[in-house]
Amino acid sequence: MKFMVQYPLAGDAGSEWIDADNVATFARVAEECGVDGIALTDHPAPSKKWYERGGHATIDPFVGLGFMAAATARVRLMTTLVVVPYRNPFLTAKSMTALDVLSKGRATFVLGTGYLRSEFAALGVDFNERNELFDEAIEVLDGVWSDDEFRYEGRHFTALGVTMQPGPVQQPRPPLWLGGNAKVVRRRVAEWGDGWMPMLGGAQLTATTRTALIDGTEELAGHVREIKQWMEEAGRDPSTLDVSAAEGVRIRPGASIDEQVDQLARLAEIGITWTGVPFTHDGVDAALDSVRAYSEDVIAKVR
């Protein structure tokens, strides 16, 4: 089992969570505590309504993760997730490549189609085209990372012999996971994805993010089995699949350390390879103490 943390960006630009020294310290302490991945999400132009109704502050994930890469040496830098249709795919490829190069091959990209209509409108992208734009972008990523004179006729662009120099450190590409619960997402995972990050936060989260509800661990286990069966049918090795239950699969409040370790063992049995580190968001110092405690109490026992 591997462990990840989603870096919490709370409050406004003056918040202690946005302080550069605190960002670097949090990343270093997480790495020292045995955390395997640290993640940022992607909201370049969210509406104020979304923010006030449960949204959160964000920084550009590529810039933020690049900053964390300079402060660490081992932990993987992860997007959870990057909304692929928001950007021209060549710009996305360049940002991904830069992060992979500067982290010396520690980037993992969780990808999604997006759900916030107002953000699509602000960025000038047709919300109804998002699935087509997503699939097109994946073709571009694979193409520009493998062909040093890549040609492609897109829906809204023409590439006449594009080269990506330098290329990514990880070959043939950095790991690409998919986020979301819909069948089309799970099919993409089986066809070409390196990992799956389902959304497990309950009905309110899945309604907000426009994805199907996964109602409990048993249903999640069934989906994992289904994806692995599809991978076999496609001639892919299902044992290579990463599955993250970073959010939404939580043991009851007050559970003992042994109960928490047992829960992680049960998740591993159904094919979960990554999970989240629970920690308080009441301040940076309190969060660091919380991560340290979880490392000593749980991560050390699992390892």
N, C-alpha and C positions, 0 to 999 in steps of 0.2 A: 504494500500500500504506500502511495506517495501522498504528500500533503501540500496544500496550496493555501495562500491567503489572498483575498481581494483587498487591495489597499483602500482604506476608507477615506474618502474625500468629503468631509462634513463641513458645513458652514460656508462662509464666504471666503474671498481671497485672503482675508486676514487670519483665517483659522490656522491653528498650530499644525493641522494636518497638511497644509500647503507649504509650510516652511521647508526650505530646501534641506537644511541640516536634519530636520526630523524625518523627511522622506528617506534620506540616505541612511540614517541611523536605524530606522525601522527595517529597511531592506537588509542591512548587515546583521542585525539581531535575528531576524527571521532565518537567514542563512545559517548563522551560528547555532540556532536551535534545531536544525535539521529539517526545516521547511524546504520543500523541493521546488516550489514555484510561487511567484508573486505576480499578481495580475492587475491590470487596469481595464476599465470599460471604455466605450466609445460613444460620446454624445457631443458632436461639434456644434450643434445649433438647436438645443432643446428649447421648448416653450417654457415661459415662466409658469404657466398653468401646470405643466407636468412637474416642474420643480416643486411647486407649492403643494402638490397632491401626492407627495411621496417620492419624488425624484431626488437626485443628489448632484452635488458639484462634480465636475470632471476636469481632467486635463488631457491634452492630446496623448493617446496611449503610446504612440511611437516615441515622442519626446520624453514622456515620463519614464517609460521602460528603458530607454537609452540612458537616461540619468541614473536609474537604478543599476544598470549594467556596469557603469563605471564604479559603483560603490560595492560591488560584489564580485565573486569569482566562480561560484558554482550554481547558484539558484537559477532556475529557468525563468525567463521573462515571457509572460503570457498575456494575450488579449482575451478578455472574457466579456464581450466579444468585440471584434471589429465588424462594423456594418459595411459589407462589401459594396453594395450598390451606391453608397454615398460618393464614391470617388472614381475617377477614371482608373481603370485597372493598372495602367502603367505607373501612375502615381502610387497606388497601393503596393505594387511590386517593388518600387524603389524604396519606399519606407520600410517594408518588410526586410528587404535585402540589407539596408543600412543597419537595422537593429541586429540582424543575424551576424553581420560582419563585425560590428563593434562589440558585441557580446561574445565573440569567438565561438559562435554556433550554439547559443543557448536560447534561441527564440522558438516559441510554440505559438501558433496563431489559431485561436478559436474564431470561427467565422459565422456570420449570420446575415439574414436578408433584411432585418430591421422591421420595426413595427410602429414607429412614431410618425404619423402622417404629417404633422406640422413641421417636423425636422426635414422630411423629404421635400416639402414645399419650400422651406427656407434655403435648401441647397440646390433647388432647381432640378430635382430628380422626380420622375413620375413614379409614384407609389405603386401603381398597378403594373409597372414593368419590373419590379424588384427581383422576381424569380428569374426572369430572362436575363437581366443584367448580372445577377449572381452567377448563373451558369456560364455566361460569356466571359466573366472575369476569371473564372477558374481555368478556362481554356487559355486565356492570355497569360496567367501566372505560369502554368506549366510550359507554355510555348516560349515565353521570353527567358525563362530560366534554363531552357535546354537548347535553344537555337540562337546563335549569336548574330543572326540577321533575320529577325522574326517579322513575318508579314501576317496581317490580319485585317479583315473587313468587319468592323463592329457595327452595332446598331446606330451609334452616334459618333464614330471616329474611324479613321483609316490609318493603319500602321504600315509604312512602306520600308521595311528593313530595319527594325528597331533592335538595338543591342543593349544589354544590361551589364555594364562593367563598373565595379566588380560584381561578380555573381555571389550568391549566398555561400556561406561556409559549409552548411549542411547540404549534402547531395543525396538524391537529385534535387531536393528542395527541403526547406524547413517543414516540420510536422504541421499538417493542416487538419484541425478538428472542426466539427460542426456543432453549433448550438441550436437547441430547439427540440420540440417534441413531435412535430408533424411527421406523417409518413414520408413525405417527400424529403425531409431532412434525413430520416433514418435510411432511406434508399440511397441518398448521396453518400452517407457514411459507408454503406456496404460497397458501393461502386468504387469510391476512390479515397475516402477519408481515412485519416490516421487515428482519429479519436472522436468520441461523442460526448457532448456536455448537455444532458437533458436539463430542463428547467423544472425544479421540484419544489417550488415554493407554495404550492396550493392553488386553489381556484382563483384567488384575486390576482396573483402574479401571472398565471397563464392567460387570464382574460386581458390583462393590461398589455401583455407582450404578444397577444394574438397567436398563441400556440395551444396545442391540445393538452388537456390535463392528464397527468400521470398520477393515478390514485394509489399510491402506496408502493412498497418495496416489491410485492409480488408482480404487479403490473410492470414495474421497471425491469425485473428479472426476465419477464416474458419478452420484452422488447430487445433486451440484450441477446437473448437466445435467437430471436428472429434475425437480428442484424448479422450475427455470426453465421447463421444458416445461409443468408443471402450472400455473404462473403465467400463461403465455400462454393456456392453455385456459380459465382463469378470467377472462381479460380484463385481467390485470395486466401491468405492464411489468417483465420480468425483469431489465432493466439496473439497476433500483433496489435489487436485493437485495444486502445485505451478508452476507458469510460470513467467520467468524473461524476461523483455525487457530491460536489463541493457545497451545494446549498440544498436545504429542504429535507435532507434525511438526517434527522436529529433524534437522539435518544431522549427519554423523558427527563425533565428537570430533576436535578438532585441525584442522578444516577451515579453509582460508584465508579471508580476507575476500572475495576474488573468488568463491570457492565459495559462501559464504553469500549474497552478492548474487545469484548465479545461481539459487540455490534459491528465493529470494523471487520472482524473475522467473517461475520455473516455477509457483509457487503462484498468482501473479497470472493466468497464462495459463488456469488451470482455474477461475477465478472467485473466488479468495480475495481479500478486500479488507482484512482485518485479520489481524495476527499478533502473537505475544507477543515481549517483550523478554527475552532470557535474562540473568539476573544472579545473582550469588552471594547466598546468604541467610546468610552467616557473620557478619553484623553490619551495622548501619545504615551506618556509614562505608564498609565494604567494598562494600556494595550500591550506594551512591551512586557510588563510583568505577567500579564495573562498568557501571552505566547510562551514565555519562559516556563511558566507552570505547566502548560499543556505539553510542552516538549518533555519535561521531566516526568510527568505523570502518565502520559499516553504514548507519545511518539517513541520514547525510549523503550517502552515495553513491546511495542509492535516491531521495532527493529531488532 
